[in-house]
């Protein structure tokens, strides 16, 4: 049942379609994801209903499924205490996907902004974040708008910043992450460091 907690996590993050859920699960096949979703539906963890746009289905956690948030948080706390980040965890695409899912809509810039990420390693060396309320979106190709901020780093330090192991200011001072752009947007980006913490903090 390797993938099941991650599927629940993605649903808790707001994923609703098959494609959205799979995007946050690199390596899972369509067949296996379909099987896991059917199993969760069978046990009353999620509900499936037709997508109003006529394509595919929408998935939503039931009340029982939503109560698994405490379980996923507990797994996160355990992982932060006992598991160290290692190269398999350094995936810029997944980090930026997670960032898009965890940045609150009201914390996005008032106008459209684009951040380009240049990676010094990994199979895919460039990503773009399109920030436009009500949501952020990660793009593997240029979104077609002017770029406001450019970030240069490695997958490792992007991940360590996202999970809160290092602040953007410290990473910039040490030359681990380089950022160019207007100061207000850089400060906004800096404030998102730590959104990927594995040990959720009390409200």
C-alpha positions as CSV (number, residue, x, y, z in Angstrom):
1,X,0.0,0.0,0.0
2,X,3.0,2.2,-0.6
3,X,1.1,4.9,-2.5
4,X,-2.1,5.2,-0.5
5,X,-1.0,7.7,2.2
6,X,0.4,9.9,-0.6
7,X,-2.9,9.8,-2.5
8,X,-4.7,10.9,0.7
9,X,-2.1,13.6,1.2
10,X,-2.7,15.0,-2.4
11,X,-6.5,15.0,-1.8
12,X,-5.9,16.9,1.5
13,X,-3.8,19.4,-0.5
14,X,-6.8,20.1,-2.8
15,X,-6.2,17.7,-5.8
16,X,-9.5,16.8,-7.3
17,X,-8.9,15.2,-10.7
18,X,-7.0,12.1,-11.7
19,X,-4.4,14.2,-13.4
20,X,-3.9,16.5,-10.4
21,X,-3.5,13.5,-8.1
22,X,-1.0,11.8,-10.4
23,X,1.1,14.9,-10.9
24,X,2.1,14.8,-7.3
25,X,3.0,11.1,-7.5
26,X,6.0,10.7,-9.8
27,X,6.5,7.1,-10.8
28,X,3.0,5.8,-10.2
29,X,1.3,4.2,-13.2
30,X,-2.2,5.1,-14.3
31,X,-3.4,1.6,-13.7
32,X,-2.1,1.5,-10.1
33,X,-3.5,4.9,-9.3
34,X,-6.9,3.8,-10.6
35,X,-6.7,0.7,-8.4
36,X,-5.8,2.7,-5.3
37,X,-8.6,5.2,-5.9
38,X,-11.1,2.4,-6.4
39,X,-9.9,0.8,-3.1
40,X,-10.2,4.1,-1.2
41,X,-13.7,4.6,-2.6
42,X,-14.7,1.0,-1.7
43,X,-13.7,1.7,2.0
44,X,-15.5,5.0,2.1
45,X,-12.4,7.2,2.2
46,X,-13.3,9.1,-0.9
47,X,-16.2,9.8,-3.1
48,X,-16.1,9.9,-6.9
49,X,-18.5,12.0,-9.0
50,X,-18.7,13.1,-12.6
51,X,-16.7,16.1,-13.6
52,X,-19.1,19.0,-14.6
53,X,-16.9,19.7,-17.6
54,X,-17.7,16.2,-18.9
55,X,-14.2,14.8,-18.7
56,X,-13.3,12.2,-16.1
57,X,-14.3,12.3,-12.5
58,X,-13.8,14.4,-9.5
59,X,-12.5,12.9,-6.2
60,X,-13.2,14.2,-2.8
61,X,-12.5,12.9,0.7
62,X,-15.4,11.8,2.8
63,X,-15.6,12.9,6.4
64,X,-13.8,9.7,7.3
65,X,-11.1,10.4,4.8
66,X,-10.7,14.0,6.1
67,X,-10.0,12.6,9.5
68,X,-6.9,11.0,8.1
69,X,-5.3,14.4,8.1
70,X,-4.2,13.7,11.7
71,X,-2.6,10.4,10.5
72,X,-0.7,12.1,7.7
73,X,0.5,14.8,10.0
74,X,1.7,12.2,12.5
75,X,3.6,10.4,9.7
76,X,5.2,13.7,8.8
77,X,6.2,14.4,12.4
78,X,7.7,10.9,12.6
79,X,9.5,11.3,9.3
80,X,11.0,14.7,10.3
81,X,12.4,13.1,13.5
82,X,13.8,9.8,12.0
83,X,14.3,10.2,8.3
84,X,17.1,12.4,6.7
85,X,16.6,14.0,3.3
86,X,18.5,12.1,0.7
87,X,19.1,12.4,-3.1
88,X,15.9,10.6,-4.0
89,X,13.9,13.4,-2.2
90,X,15.6,16.1,-4.3
91,X,13.0,16.6,-7.1
92,X,12.5,20.2,-8.1
93,X,9.3,19.5,-10.0
94,X,7.7,17.9,-6.9
95,X,9.0,20.6,-4.6
96,X,7.5,23.4,-6.8
97,X,4.3,21.4,-7.2
98,X,4.1,21.2,-3.4
99,X,4.8,24.9,-3.1
100,X,1.9,25.7,-5.5
101,X,-0.4,23.5,-3.3
102,X,0.7,25.0,0.0
103,X,0.9,28.8,-0.7
104,X,-2.4,30.3,0.5
105,X,-4.3,32.1,-2.3
106,X,-4.4,35.3,-0.3
107,X,-0.6,35.3,0.0
108,X,-0.1,35.4,-3.7
109,X,1.0,38.7,-5.3
110,X,-1.9,41.0,-6.2
111,X,-0.9,41.0,-9.8
112,X,0.4,38.2,-12.1
113,X,4.0,37.3,-11.4
114,X,6.4,34.8,-12.9
115,X,9.4,33.2,-11.2
116,X,11.9,31.2,-13.3
117,X,13.9,28.5,-11.6
118,X,17.3,27.5,-13.2
119,X,18.5,24.2,-11.8
120,X,22.2,23.3,-11.9
121,X,21.3,19.6,-11.8
122,X,18.5,17.1,-12.5
123,X,16.9,15.9,-15.7
124,X,14.8,19.1,-16.1
125,X,16.8,22.3,-15.7
126,X,14.1,25.0,-15.9
127,X,10.7,25.5,-14.3
128,X,8.4,28.5,-14.0
129,X,6.0,29.4,-11.3
130,X,3.0,31.4,-12.6
131,X,1.5,33.2,-9.7
132,X,-1.9,34.5,-10.3
133,X,-4.8,34.5,-7.9
134,X,-6.6,32.4,-6.9
135,X,-3.8,29.8,-7.4
136,X,-0.2,29.2,-8.4
137,X,0.9,26.9,-11.2
138,X,4.2,25.2,-12.0
139,X,5.1,25.1,-15.6
140,X,7.8,23.0,-17.4
141,X,7.7,25.4,-20.4
142,X,7.7,29.2,-20.5
143,X,4.1,30.4,-19.6
144,X,4.3,33.2,-22.1
145,X,4.6,36.2,-19.7
146,X,7.5,38.4,-18.6
147,X,9.7,36.9,-15.9
148,X,9.8,38.9,-12.7
149,X,12.2,36.8,-10.6
150,X,15.0,34.4,-11.5
151,X,16.2,31.7,-9.0
152,X,19.4,29.7,-9.5
153,X,20.1,26.7,-7.3
154,X,20.3,23.0,-7.1
155,X,17.5,20.5,-6.4
156,X,19.0,19.8,-3.0
157,X,19.0,23.4,-1.7
158,X,15.6,24.1,-3.3
159,X,14.3,21.2,-1.3
160,X,16.0,22.1,1.9
161,X,14.7,25.7,1.7
162,X,11.1,24.4,1.0
163,X,11.1,22.1,4.1
164,X,12.6,24.9,6.3
165,X,16.1,23.6,6.8
166,X,17.6,26.9,5.6
167,X,16.2,30.4,5.1
168,X,16.4,32.0,1.7
169,X,18.5,34.8,3.2
170,X,21.0,32.3,4.6
171,X,21.1,30.3,1.4
172,X,21.8,33.5,-0.6
173,X,24.6,34.6,1.8
174,X,26.2,31.2,1.4
175,X,25.8,31.2,-2.4
176,X,23.6,28.1,-2.3
177,X,20.6,30.0,-3.9
178,X,20.9,33.1,-6.1
179,X,17.9,35.3,-6.6
180,X,17.4,38.2,-8.9
181,X,14.3,40.4,-9.0
182,X,12.3,43.1,-7.3
183,X,12.8,43.2,-3.5
184,X,9.0,42.9,-2.6
185,X,8.7,39.7,-4.7
186,X,11.9,38.2,-3.3
187,X,10.7,38.9,0.2
188,X,7.4,37.2,-0.7
189,X,9.3,34.2,-2.0
190,X,11.4,34.1,1.1
191,X,8.3,33.9,3.3
192,X,7.3,30.7,1.6
193,X,10.3,28.8,2.9
194,X,9.3,26.1,5.3
195,X,5.8,25.5,3.8
196,X,6.9,22.0,3.1
197,X,7.7,21.1,6.7
198,X,7.1,17.5,7.6
199,X,6.2,18.4,11.1
200,X,3.2,20.7,11.0
201,X,3.4,23.5,13.6
202,X,0.5,24.2,16.0
203,X,-1.9,26.9,14.9
